[in-house]
Amino acid sequence: MCRNIRPLNNFAPPASREEVRAAALQYVRKVAGASQPSQANQAAYDRAVAVIAEATEQLLDELVTTAPPKDRETEAAKARERAQKRYAS
């Protein structure tokens, strides 16, 4: 599950709310040990995702770097290349 969480800092354009929420959701799923909560636990999942997404947005807003922003397409190409090497038979 956590393989789906991607770095969100220092990209142009900055991470969207949807990307932050998706990362928060993956985190909550991993910590809870289930990808789908029961109806009894849905409210707890939703609250946790909201809190973690808010904390993540605050963190990203406060991080400082002197590095130039990364390009999403370039980083995706690098990731595909690494995966190709890793899974080559």
C-alpha positions as CSV (number, residue, x, y, z in Angstrom):
1,M,0.0,0.0,0.0
2,C,2.7,2.5,0.9
3,R,4.4,2.1,-2.4
4,N,1.6,4.4,-3.7
5,I,2.7,7.3,-1.5
6,R,4.9,9.6,-3.6
7,P,7.1,12.5,-2.6
8,L,5.1,15.6,-2.8
9,N,7.6,18.3,-1.9
10,N,9.3,20.7,-4.4
11,F,7.3,20.0,-7.5
12,A,6.2,22.5,-10.1
13,P,3.2,22.8,-9.9
14,P,2.9,22.1,-6.2
15,A,1.1,19.1,-5.0
16,S,-2.7,19.3,-5.3
17,R,-5.2,18.8,-2.5
18,E,-6.2,15.5,-4.2
19,E,-2.6,14.3,-4.2
20,V,-2.2,15.2,-0.5
21,R,-5.5,13.4,0.3
22,A,-4.5,10.3,-1.6
23,A,-1.2,10.1,0.3
24,A,-3.1,10.6,3.6
25,L,-5.5,7.9,2.7
26,Q,-2.8,5.4,1.8
27,Y,-1.1,6.2,5.1
28,V,-4.3,5.6,7.1
29,R,-4.9,2.4,5.2
30,K,-1.4,1.1,6.0
31,V,-1.6,2.0,9.7
32,A,-5.0,0.6,10.1
33,G,-4.1,-2.6,8.2
34,A,-7.1,-2.5,5.9
35,S,-7.8,-0.9,2.6
36,Q,-11.5,-0.6,3.2
37,P,-12.9,0.2,6.6
38,S,-16.0,-1.4,8.0
39,Q,-19.1,0.9,8.3
40,A,-18.4,1.1,12.0
41,N,-14.9,2.5,11.3
42,Q,-15.6,4.7,8.3
43,A,-16.0,7.9,10.4
44,A,-12.7,7.2,12.1
45,Y,-10.9,6.7,8.8
46,D,-12.4,9.9,7.4
47,R,-11.3,11.9,10.4
48,A,-7.8,10.5,10.3
49,V,-7.5,11.2,6.6
50,A,-8.6,14.8,7.0
51,V,-6.2,15.4,9.9
52,I,-3.3,13.8,8.2
53,A,-4.0,15.7,4.9
54,E,-4.1,19.0,6.8
55,A,-0.8,18.2,8.6
56,T,0.7,17.2,5.3
57,E,-0.4,20.4,3.6
58,Q,1.0,22.5,6.5
59,L,4.3,20.6,6.3
60,L,4.6,21.1,2.5
61,D,3.8,24.8,3.0
62,E,6.5,25.2,5.6
63,L,9.3,23.2,4.0
64,V,12.2,25.3,2.6
65,T,14.6,24.3,-0.1
66,T,17.1,25.9,-2.4
67,A,16.8,23.1,-5.0
68,P,15.0,23.9,-8.2
69,P,11.5,22.5,-8.4
70,K,11.3,19.0,-9.9
71,D,9.3,18.2,-13.1
72,R,6.6,15.6,-12.6
73,E,7.1,14.0,-16.0
74,T,10.9,13.7,-15.6
75,E,10.5,12.2,-12.1
76,A,7.8,9.7,-13.5
77,A,10.2,8.7,-16.3
78,K,13.0,8.1,-13.8
79,A,10.6,5.9,-11.7
80,R,9.5,3.9,-14.7
81,E,13.2,3.3,-15.6
82,R,14.0,2.2,-12.0
83,A,11.0,-0.2,-12.0
84,Q,12.0,-1.6,-15.4
85,K,15.5,-2.4,-14.1
86,R,14.1,-3.8,-10.8
87,Y,11.6,-6.1,-12.5
88,A,13.6,-7.1,-15.5
89,S,13.9,-10.8,-15.9
